[in-house]
Amino acid sequence: MSLQTTLTGADAAVGSLLYPVAFLGMGANALDALRAQGYDVSDSRKSPAATCQGAMLRPEGCTDLANQLARTLDAALATGDSVERGPFLAGVQTLGFESCQGPTSTTSTTLCGTGATDCGGVCVDLMSDPNNCGSCGNGCTRTTPSCVLGTCTSP
C-alpha cells in the first residue's frame, strides 16, 4: 500500500504528519476526520482505493499500525524542532489514537530552572508554552492557540 498525497490549507504542515496516521487507522475517511477536528486541509489527489482495513484480516491491526506510526513520527519530531511536535501530539489524541508520550520518569537528565519543566529534554513553562500547555505534549489547537496559566485559550 502506498499513500501519495499533497495537502494544502492553513494546517497543511501538521496535517501532513497526521494524515498518514489517520489514513492507516481510519481508511478513506481520514481527510474528513481531520476536517471534522477543525484542521484546514485539502488533498489535490484522489484518496487511494486500497486501505489498511481492506488489506488486513484483522482490521484492529490497522489501529495498532497507526499508533506505531504516530510513535515513530513523534520520536523523529522529538529530535528536531519542537514547534511541530506539540500540535502533532495533540492531533493524534484528538483523532482518538494513543498518546505518543510514554510513562514519564521520576529522574531527569535536564536541570530546569524555577517555573520550568523537563518535557523530553527541553525546559518549558507549562503555564505559557502552547506546545506543552498544562502538561508535556499538550499542544493548543488552531481554535485555542494561546496558553494562559496552563490552559489553551483563544486570543
C-alpha positions in Angstrom: 0.0 0.0 0.0 1.3 3.4 -0.9 0.0 6.8 0.1 1.0 9.7 -2.1 -0.7 13.0 -1.2 -0.2 16.7 -1.3 -2.0 18.5 1.4 -2.8 22.2 1.2 -4.5 24.7 3.5 -3.7 26.6 6.7 -2.9 23.4 8.6 -1.0 21.5 5.9 2.2 21.3 8.0 0.6 19.4 10.9 -2.0 17.8 8.6 0.7 16.1 6.5 2.0 14.5 9.7 -1.4 13.5 10.9 -2.9 12.3 7.6 -0.8 9.0 7.3 -1.6 8.1 10.9 -5.3 8.8 10.3 -5.3 7.0 6.9 -3.9 3.9 8.5 -6.4 3.9 11.3 -9.5 5.3 9.5 -9.0 4.5 5.9 -10.7 6.7 3.2 -12.4 8.8 5.9 -9.1 10.2 7.2 -9.2 13.6 5.5 -12.8 14.1 6.6 -11.8 13.2 10.1 -9.1 15.8 10.1 -11.5 18.5 8.8 -14.1 17.4 11.4 -11.5 18.2 14.1 -11.1 21.7 12.7 -8.0 21.2 10.5 -7.9 23.3 7.4 -6.6 20.7 4.9 -7.3 19.7 1.3 -5.8 17.0 -0.9 -5.3 17.7 -4.6 -5.1 14.0 -5.3 -7.8 11.3 -5.1 -7.7 9.2 -2.0 -6.2 5.8 -2.6 -8.6 2.9 -3.2 -6.5 0.5 -1.1 -6.8 0.9 2.6 -5.3 -1.0 5.5 -8.8 -2.1 6.6 -9.3 -3.7 3.2 -6.0 -5.5 3.3 -5.9 -6.8 6.8 -7.7 -9.9 8.1 -7.9 -8.3 11.5 -8.9 -4.6 10.9 -8.0 -3.6 14.5 -4.4 -4.3 13.4 -4.7 -1.0 11.4 -5.2 0.9 14.6 -2.1 -0.8 16.0 -0.1 0.3 12.9 -1.5 3.8 13.1 -0.4 4.1 16.8 3.1 2.7 15.9 3.5 5.2 13.1 2.4 8.0 15.5 5.1 6.9 18.0 7.7 6.8 15.2 6.8 10.2 13.9 6.8 11.6 17.5 10.3 10.2 18.1 11.5 11.8 14.9 9.9 15.2 15.8 11.5 15.0 19.3 15.0 15.2 17.8 14.1 18.2 15.6 12.1 21.4 16.0 9.5 21.1 18.8 7.2 23.6 17.1 5.5 20.8 15.1 5.6 18.2 17.9 3.1 19.7 20.2 0.4 20.2 17.6 1.1 16.7 16.2 0.7 15.1 19.6 -2.5 17.0 20.3 -3.9 16.0 16.9 -3.1 12.3 17.4 -5.0 12.3 20.7 -7.9 14.4 19.2 -8.3 11.8 16.4 -8.6 9.1 19.0 -5.2 7.4 18.8 -3.0 6.5 21.7 -0.9 9.2 23.3 2.6 9.1 22.0 4.1 10.0 25.3 5.4 7.1 27.2 5.5 7.0 31.0 7.4 9.8 32.5 10.5 9.0 34.5 11.0 10.3 38.1 14.6 11.1 37.3 15.5 13.9 34.9 18.7 14.4 32.9 17.8 18.0 32.2 18.0 20.6 35.0 15.4 23.2 34.6 15.1 26.5 36.4 12.3 27.6 38.7 8.9 27.5 36.8 10.2 25.3 34.0 9.5 21.6 33.5 11.6 19.0 31.6 9.5 17.8 28.6 11.6 15.3 26.7 14.9 17.0 27.4 13.6 20.5 26.8 12.8 23.0 29.6 9.4 24.6 29.1 7.0 26.7 31.0 3.7 24.7 31.3 1.8 27.9 32.1 2.6 29.6 28.8 4.0 27.2 26.3 1.3 26.5 23.6 3.1 23.2 22.7 3.1 22.0 26.3 0.2 23.7 27.9 -0.5 22.5 31.4 1.4 19.2 30.7 4.1 17.9 28.4 2.9 17.3 24.9 -0.5 19.0 25.4 -0.5 21.3 22.3 -3.0 24.0 21.9 -5.3 23.8 18.8 -6.0 26.2 16.0 -9.2 27.4 17.7 -7.4 27.9 21.1 -3.8 28.7 20.1 -2.7 30.6 23.3 -1.6 29.0 26.6 -2.5 31.1 29.6 -2.0 29.8 33.1 -1.7 26.2 31.7 -5.0 26.4 29.8 -5.4 26.7 26.0 -7.4 29.8 25.2 -8.4 31.9 22.2 -6.5 35.2 21.8 
